[in-house]
Amino acid sequence: MLTAGTVAVALFPLAMIMAGAMDVMTRRIPNLLIITIACAFFPSAWAMGMPLWMFAESCATATVLLGFGFILFFFGFIGGGDAKLLAVAGLWLGFPPSVVFIGFSAMAGGLLAAAIGLWFLLNVEASTRSDWLQAFLGELAPDVPYGFALAVGAILATPFSWLSPPFAGG
C-alpha cells in the first residue's frame, strides 16, 4: 500500500540522484532543485510523524552544514550548489546520520577526484606526450562534480531509504 510516509521515504534518495546527475552533466545544481528538496522535507516530516525535537535537530544540522559548506566554498573546495546540497541533505538526515553522510561523501569525493585525475593524466599523456607532466601540473585541480559524491554519501547514510545498504542501519 502506498502511503504518504512511503512516498516521503522515496523522495530524498531520488532527489539526491537527480542532483548528482545534474552536477555530473552540467556542473551545476539548480537552485530550484535544491529548494524543492528542502521544501519537500517539511510535509514529509509531518507525514512520517517526526517528533518536534527531531525536526528541530534536523533544522539545526542543516544550518551547521550550510555554514560548513560555505566555508568549503569560500576556500574553493566545493561549488556553491554543492554547499547548499550538503545543507539540504543534513536537513533530511538529521544529526547522527549526517556524520556518516559526511564520511561517505568524503570517501566518494576522493575516489571521484582520483578517477578524474587519472583520466585527465592519461588523456593529457596520450595527446601531448612531450609535455604531459607540465600540462598535468598546470591543471592539477580538474573540475570534480562533488554533487555526485554528496548523492552517493547521502544514499549510503540514509537509514530509512529503500536504497540504503544494510550497514546504514535501515
MIGUVO-536370 format. One record per residue (C-alpha): residue number from 1; residue in one letter; x, y, z. Coordinates in nm, 2 decimals. Layout:
BEGIN
<atom><pos>NUM</pos><code>a</code><east>X</east><north>Y</north><up>Z</up></atom>
...
This chain:
BEGIN
<atom><pos>1</pos><code>m</code><east>0.00</east><north>0.00</north><up>0.00</up></atom>
<atom><pos>2</pos><code>l</code><east>0.13</east><north>0.34</north><up>-0.10</up></atom>
<atom><pos>3</pos><code>t</code><east>0.13</east><north>0.58</north><up>0.20</up></atom>
<atom><pos>4</pos><code>a</code><east>0.25</east><north>0.94</north><up>0.25</up></atom>
<atom><pos>5</pos><code>g</code><east>0.54</east><north>0.80</north><up>0.46</up></atom>
<atom><pos>6</pos><code>t</code><east>0.64</east><north>0.57</north><up>0.18</up></atom>
<atom><pos>7</pos><code>v</code><east>0.64</east><north>0.85</north><up>-0.07</up></atom>
<atom><pos>8</pos><code>a</code><east>0.84</east><north>1.06</north><up>0.17</up></atom>
<atom><pos>9</pos><code>v</code><east>1.10</east><north>0.79</north><up>0.21</up></atom>
<atom><pos>10</pos><code>a</code><east>1.14</east><north>0.75</north><up>-0.16</up></atom>
<atom><pos>11</pos><code>l</code><east>1.17</east><north>1.13</north><up>-0.24</up></atom>
<atom><pos>12</pos><code>f</code><east>1.50</east><north>1.20</north><up>-0.08</up></atom>
<atom><pos>13</pos><code>p</code><east>1.72</east><north>0.94</north><up>-0.25</up></atom>
<atom><pos>14</pos><code>l</code><east>1.56</east><north>1.01</north><up>-0.58</up></atom>
<atom><pos>15</pos><code>a</code><east>1.61</east><north>1.38</north><up>-0.54</up></atom>
<atom><pos>16</pos><code>m</code><east>1.97</east><north>1.33</north><up>-0.45</up></atom>
<atom><pos>17</pos><code>i</code><east>2.02</east><north>1.10</north><up>-0.75</up></atom>
<atom><pos>18</pos><code>m</code><east>1.87</east><north>1.38</north><up>-0.97</up></atom>
<atom><pos>19</pos><code>a</code><east>2.10</east><north>1.65</north><up>-0.81</up></atom>
<atom><pos>20</pos><code>g</code><east>2.41</east><north>1.43</north><up>-0.85</up></atom>
<atom><pos>21</pos><code>a</code><east>2.32</east><north>1.36</north><up>-1.21</up></atom>
<atom><pos>22</pos><code>m</code><east>2.26</east><north>1.73</north><up>-1.28</up></atom>
<atom><pos>23</pos><code>d</code><east>2.60</east><north>1.81</north><up>-1.14</up></atom>
<atom><pos>24</pos><code>v</code><east>2.78</east><north>1.54</north><up>-1.35</up></atom>
<atom><pos>25</pos><code>m</code><east>2.60</east><north>1.65</north><up>-1.67</up></atom>
<atom><pos>26</pos><code>t</code><east>2.61</east><north>2.03</north><up>-1.63</up></atom>
<atom><pos>27</pos><code>r</code><east>2.85</east><north>2.10</north><up>-1.34</up></atom>
<atom><pos>28</pos><code>r</code><east>2.56</east><north>2.29</north><up>-1.18</up></atom>
<atom><pos>29</pos><code>i</code><east>2.29</east><north>2.20</north><up>-0.93</up></atom>
<atom><pos>30</pos><code>p</code><east>1.99</east><north>2.43</north><up>-1.00</up></atom>
<atom><pos>31</pos><code>n</code><east>1.86</east><north>2.64</north><up>-0.70</up></atom>
<atom><pos>32</pos><code>l</code><east>1.51</east><north>2.53</north><up>-0.79</up></atom>
<atom><pos>33</pos><code>l</code><east>1.60</east><north>2.17</north><up>-0.74</up></atom>
<atom><pos>34</pos><code>i</code><east>1.77</east><north>2.24</north><up>-0.40</up></atom>
<atom><pos>35</pos><code>i</code><east>1.47</east><north>2.45</north><up>-0.29</up></atom>
<atom><pos>36</pos><code>t</code><east>1.23</east><north>2.17</north><up>-0.40</up></atom>
<atom><pos>37</pos><code>i</code><east>1.43</east><north>1.91</north><up>-0.20</up></atom>
<atom><pos>38</pos><code>a</code><east>1.43</east><north>2.14</north><up>0.11</up></atom>
<atom><pos>39</pos><code>c</code><east>1.06</east><north>2.22</north><up>0.08</up></atom>
<atom><pos>40</pos><code>a</code><east>0.97</east><north>1.86</north><up>0.03</up></atom>
<atom><pos>41</pos><code>f</code><east>1.12</east><north>1.78</north><up>0.37</up></atom>
<atom><pos>42</pos><code>f</code><east>0.85</east><north>1.96</north><up>0.57</up></atom>
<atom><pos>43</pos><code>p</code><east>0.54</east><north>1.78</north><up>0.45</up></atom>
<atom><pos>44</pos><code>s</code><east>0.75</east><north>1.45</north><up>0.45</up></atom>
<atom><pos>45</pos><code>a</code><east>0.85</east><north>1.50</north><up>0.81</up></atom>
<atom><pos>46</pos><code>w</code><east>0.49</east><north>1.56</north><up>0.90</up></atom>
<atom><pos>47</pos><code>a</code><east>0.37</east><north>1.26</north><up>0.70</up></atom>
<atom><pos>48</pos><code>m</code><east>0.63</east><north>1.04</north><up>0.88</up></atom>
<atom><pos>49</pos><code>g</code><east>0.52</east><north>1.17</north><up>1.22</up></atom>
<atom><pos>50</pos><code>m</code><east>0.86</east><north>1.32</north><up>1.30</up></atom>
<atom><pos>51</pos><code>p</code><east>0.87</east><north>1.44</north><up>1.66</up></atom>
<atom><pos>52</pos><code>l</code><east>0.93</east><north>1.81</north><up>1.71</up></atom>
<atom><pos>53</pos><code>w</code><east>1.27</east><north>1.77</north><up>1.88</up></atom>
<atom><pos>54</pos><code>m</code><east>1.39</east><north>1.56</north><up>1.58</up></atom>
<atom><pos>55</pos><code>f</code><east>1.26</east><north>1.83</north><up>1.34</up></atom>
<atom><pos>56</pos><code>a</code><east>1.45</east><north>2.10</north><up>1.53</up></atom>
<atom><pos>57</pos><code>e</code><east>1.76</east><north>1.88</north><up>1.53</up></atom>
<atom><pos>58</pos><code>s</code><east>1.73</east><north>1.84</north><up>1.15</up></atom>
<atom><pos>59</pos><code>c</code><east>1.70</east><north>2.21</north><up>1.10</up></atom>
<atom><pos>60</pos><code>a</code><east>2.00</east><north>2.28</north><up>1.33</up></atom>
<atom><pos>61</pos><code>t</code><east>2.20</east><north>2.01</north><up>1.14</up></atom>
<atom><pos>62</pos><code>a</code><east>2.11</east><north>2.18</north><up>0.81</up></atom>
<atom><pos>63</pos><code>t</code><east>2.22</east><north>2.52</north><up>0.95</up></atom>
<atom><pos>64</pos><code>v</code><east>2.56</east><north>2.39</north><up>1.07</up></atom>
<atom><pos>65</pos><code>l</code><east>2.62</east><north>2.21</north><up>0.74</up></atom>
<atom><pos>66</pos><code>l</code><east>2.53</east><north>2.52</north><up>0.54</up></atom>
<atom><pos>67</pos><code>g</code><east>2.79</east><north>2.72</north><up>0.73</up></atom>
<atom><pos>68</pos><code>f</code><east>3.04</east><north>2.44</north><up>0.68</up></atom>
<atom><pos>69</pos><code>g</code><east>2.96</east><north>2.41</north><up>0.31</up></atom>
<atom><pos>70</pos><code>f</code><east>3.01</east><north>2.78</north><up>0.26</up></atom>
<atom><pos>71</pos><code>i</code><east>3.34</east><north>2.77</north><up>0.43</up></atom>
<atom><pos>72</pos><code>l</code><east>3.44</east><north>2.49</north><up>0.19</up></atom>
<atom><pos>73</pos><code>f</code><east>3.30</east><north>2.70</north><up>-0.10</up></atom>
<atom><pos>74</pos><code>f</code><east>3.50</east><north>3.01</north><up>0.02</up></atom>
<atom><pos>75</pos><code>f</code><east>3.82</east><north>2.82</north><up>0.01</up></atom>
<atom><pos>76</pos><code>g</code><east>3.73</east><north>2.67</north><up>-0.33</up></atom>
<atom><pos>77</pos><code>f</code><east>3.70</east><north>2.31</north><up>-0.23</up></atom>
<atom><pos>78</pos><code>i</code><east>3.34</east><north>2.27</north><up>-0.35</up></atom>
<atom><pos>79</pos><code>g</code><east>3.09</east><north>2.48</north><up>-0.55</up></atom>
<atom><pos>80</pos><code>g</code><east>2.80</east><north>2.68</north><up>-0.42</up></atom>
<atom><pos>81</pos><code>g</code><east>2.54</east><north>2.43</north><up>-0.53</up></atom>
<atom><pos>82</pos><code>d</code><east>2.74</east><north>2.16</north><up>-0.35</up></atom>
<atom><pos>83</pos><code>a</code><east>2.74</east><north>2.37</north><up>-0.03</up></atom>
<atom><pos>84</pos><code>k</code><east>2.36</east><north>2.41</north><up>-0.05</up></atom>
<atom><pos>85</pos><code>l</code><east>2.31</east><north>2.04</north><up>-0.13</up></atom>
<atom><pos>86</pos><code>l</code><east>2.52</east><north>1.95</north><up>0.17</up></atom>
<atom><pos>87</pos><code>a</code><east>2.28</east><north>2.15</north><up>0.39</up></atom>
<atom><pos>88</pos><code>v</code><east>1.97</east><north>2.00</north><up>0.23</up></atom>
<atom><pos>89</pos><code>a</code><east>2.10</east><north>1.65</north><up>0.29</up></atom>
<atom><pos>90</pos><code>g</code><east>2.16</east><north>1.75</north><up>0.65</up></atom>
<atom><pos>91</pos><code>l</code><east>1.80</east><north>1.86</north><up>0.68</up></atom>
<atom><pos>92</pos><code>w</code><east>1.67</east><north>1.53</north><up>0.56</up></atom>
<atom><pos>93</pos><code>l</code><east>1.92</east><north>1.31</north><up>0.75</up></atom>
<atom><pos>94</pos><code>g</code><east>1.94</east><north>1.49</north><up>1.09</up></atom>
<atom><pos>95</pos><code>f</code><east>2.24</east><north>1.48</north><up>1.32</up></atom>
<atom><pos>96</pos><code>p</code><east>2.36</east><north>1.12</north><up>1.37</up></atom>
<atom><pos>97</pos><code>p</code><east>2.33</east><north>1.01</north><up>1.01</up></atom>
<atom><pos>98</pos><code>s</code><east>2.49</east><north>1.33</north><up>0.89</up></atom>
<atom><pos>99</pos><code>v</code><east>2.82</east><north>1.23</north><up>1.04</up></atom>
<atom><pos>100</pos><code>v</code><east>2.81</east><north>0.91</north><up>0.84</up></atom>
<atom><pos>101</pos><code>f</code><east>2.70</east><north>1.11</north><up>0.53</up></atom>
<atom><pos>102</pos><code>i</code><east>3.00</east><north>1.34</north><up>0.55</up></atom>
<atom><pos>103</pos><code>g</code><east>3.23</east><north>1.04</north><up>0.58</up></atom>
<atom><pos>104</pos><code>f</code><east>3.08</east><north>0.86</north><up>0.29</up></atom>
<atom><pos>105</pos><code>s</code><east>3.07</east><north>1.17</north><up>0.08</up></atom>
<atom><pos>106</pos><code>a</code><east>3.44</east><north>1.24</north><up>0.16</up></atom>
<atom><pos>107</pos><code>m</code><east>3.53</east><north>0.89</north><up>0.05</up></atom>
<atom><pos>108</pos><code>a</code><east>3.32</east><north>0.91</north><up>-0.27</up></atom>
<atom><pos>109</pos><code>g</code><east>3.46</east><north>1.25</north><up>-0.35</up></atom>
<atom><pos>110</pos><code>g</code><east>3.82</east><north>1.13</north><up>-0.30</up></atom>
<atom><pos>111</pos><code>l</code><east>3.76</east><north>0.83</north><up>-0.53</up></atom>
<atom><pos>112</pos><code>l</code><east>3.59</east><north>1.05</north><up>-0.78</up></atom>
<atom><pos>113</pos><code>a</code><east>3.87</east><north>1.31</north><up>-0.78</up></atom>
<atom><pos>114</pos><code>a</code><east>4.13</east><north>1.03</north><up>-0.81</up></atom>
<atom><pos>115</pos><code>a</code><east>3.94</east><north>0.88</north><up>-1.10</up></atom>
<atom><pos>116</pos><code>i</code><east>3.90</east><north>1.22</north><up>-1.28</up></atom>
<atom><pos>117</pos><code>g</code><east>4.27</east><north>1.30</north><up>-1.21</up></atom>
<atom><pos>118</pos><code>l</code><east>4.38</east><north>0.96</north><up>-1.35</up></atom>
<atom><pos>119</pos><code>w</code><east>4.16</east><north>1.01</north><up>-1.66</up></atom>
<atom><pos>120</pos><code>f</code><east>4.30</east><north>1.36</north><up>-1.71</up></atom>
<atom><pos>121</pos><code>l</code><east>4.66</east><north>1.23</north><up>-1.67</up></atom>
<atom><pos>122</pos><code>l</code><east>4.60</east><north>0.95</north><up>-1.92</up></atom>
<atom><pos>123</pos><code>n</code><east>4.42</east><north>1.19</north><up>-2.16</up></atom>
<atom><pos>124</pos><code>v</code><east>4.70</east><north>1.45</north><up>-2.14</up></atom>
<atom><pos>125</pos><code>e</code><east>4.97</east><north>1.19</north><up>-2.18</up></atom>
<atom><pos>126</pos><code>a</code><east>4.81</east><north>1.05</north><up>-2.49</up></atom>
<atom><pos>127</pos><code>s</code><east>4.75</east><north>1.38</north><up>-2.66</up></atom>
<atom><pos>128</pos><code>t</code><east>5.08</east><north>1.56</north><up>-2.57</up></atom>
<atom><pos>129</pos><code>r</code><east>5.35</east><north>1.30</north><up>-2.49</up></atom>
<atom><pos>130</pos><code>s</code><east>5.63</east><north>1.56</north><up>-2.48</up></atom>
<atom><pos>131</pos><code>d</code><east>5.49</east><north>1.80</north><up>-2.21</up></atom>
<atom><pos>132</pos><code>w</code><east>5.22</east><north>1.59</north><up>-2.04</up></atom>
<atom><pos>133</pos><code>l</code><east>5.37</east><north>1.63</north><up>-1.69</up></atom>
<atom><pos>134</pos><code>q</code><east>5.38</east><north>2.01</north><up>-1.73</up></atom>
<atom><pos>135</pos><code>a</code><east>5.03</east><north>2.02</north><up>-1.87</up></atom>
<atom><pos>136</pos><code>f</code><east>4.91</east><north>1.80</north><up>-1.58</up></atom>
<atom><pos>137</pos><code>l</code><east>5.07</east><north>2.01</north><up>-1.32</up></atom>
<atom><pos>138</pos><code>g</code><east>4.93</east><north>2.32</north><up>-1.48</up></atom>
<atom><pos>139</pos><code>e</code><east>4.58</east><north>2.17</north><up>-1.45</up></atom>
<atom><pos>140</pos><code>l</code><east>4.63</east><north>2.00</north><up>-1.11</up></atom>
<atom><pos>141</pos><code>a</code><east>4.27</east><north>2.05</north><up>-1.00</up></atom>
<atom><pos>142</pos><code>p</code><east>4.03</east><north>1.93</north><up>-1.27</up></atom>
<atom><pos>143</pos><code>d</code><east>3.66</east><north>2.01</north><up>-1.22</up></atom>
<atom><pos>144</pos><code>v</code><east>3.51</east><north>1.75</north><up>-0.99</up></atom>
<atom><pos>145</pos><code>p</code><east>3.13</east><north>1.73</north><up>-0.96</up></atom>
<atom><pos>146</pos><code>y</code><east>3.10</east><north>1.68</north><up>-0.58</up></atom>
<atom><pos>147</pos><code>g</code><east>2.72</east><north>1.68</north><up>-0.61</up></atom>
<atom><pos>148</pos><code>f</code><east>2.77</east><north>1.32</north><up>-0.73</up></atom>
<atom><pos>149</pos><code>a</code><east>2.98</east><north>1.24</north><up>-0.42</up></atom>
<atom><pos>150</pos><code>l</code><east>2.72</east><north>1.40</north><up>-0.19</up></atom>
<atom><pos>151</pos><code>a</code><east>2.44</east><north>1.20</north><up>-0.35</up></atom>
<atom><pos>152</pos><code>v</code><east>2.64</east><north>0.88</north><up>-0.30</up></atom>
<atom><pos>153</pos><code>g</code><east>2.72</east><north>0.97</north><up>0.06</up></atom>
<atom><pos>154</pos><code>a</code><east>2.35</east><north>1.06</north><up>0.13</up></atom>
<atom><pos>155</pos><code>i</code><east>2.21</east><north>0.74</north><up>-0.01</up></atom>
<atom><pos>156</pos><code>l</code><east>2.46</east><north>0.53</north><up>0.18</up></atom>
<atom><pos>157</pos><code>a</code><east>2.39</east><north>0.72</north><up>0.50</up></atom>
<atom><pos>158</pos><code>t</code><east>2.01</east><north>0.73</north><up>0.47</up></atom>
<atom><pos>159</pos><code>p</code><east>1.88</east><north>0.49</north><up>0.74</up></atom>
<atom><pos>160</pos><code>f</code><east>1.52</east><north>0.50</north><up>0.62</up></atom>
<atom><pos>161</pos><code>s</code><east>1.56</east><north>0.45</north><up>0.25</up></atom>
<atom><pos>162</pos><code>w</code><east>1.48</east><north>0.16</north><up>0.02</up></atom>
<atom><pos>163</pos><code>l</code><east>1.83</east><north>0.23</north><up>-0.13</up></atom>
<atom><pos>164</pos><code>s</code><east>2.02</east><north>0.22</north><up>0.19</up></atom>
<atom><pos>165</pos><code>p</code><east>2.27</east><north>-0.07</north><up>0.24</up></atom>
<atom><pos>166</pos><code>p</code><east>2.24</east><north>-0.30</north><up>0.54</up></atom>
<atom><pos>167</pos><code>f</code><east>2.52</east><north>-0.12</north><up>0.72</up></atom>
<atom><pos>168</pos><code>a</code><east>2.34</east><north>0.21</north><up>0.72</up></atom>
<atom><pos>169</pos><code>g</code><east>2.10</east><north>0.10</north><up>1.00</up></atom>
<atom><pos>170</pos><code>g</code><east>1.78</east><north>0.09</north><up>0.79</up></atom>
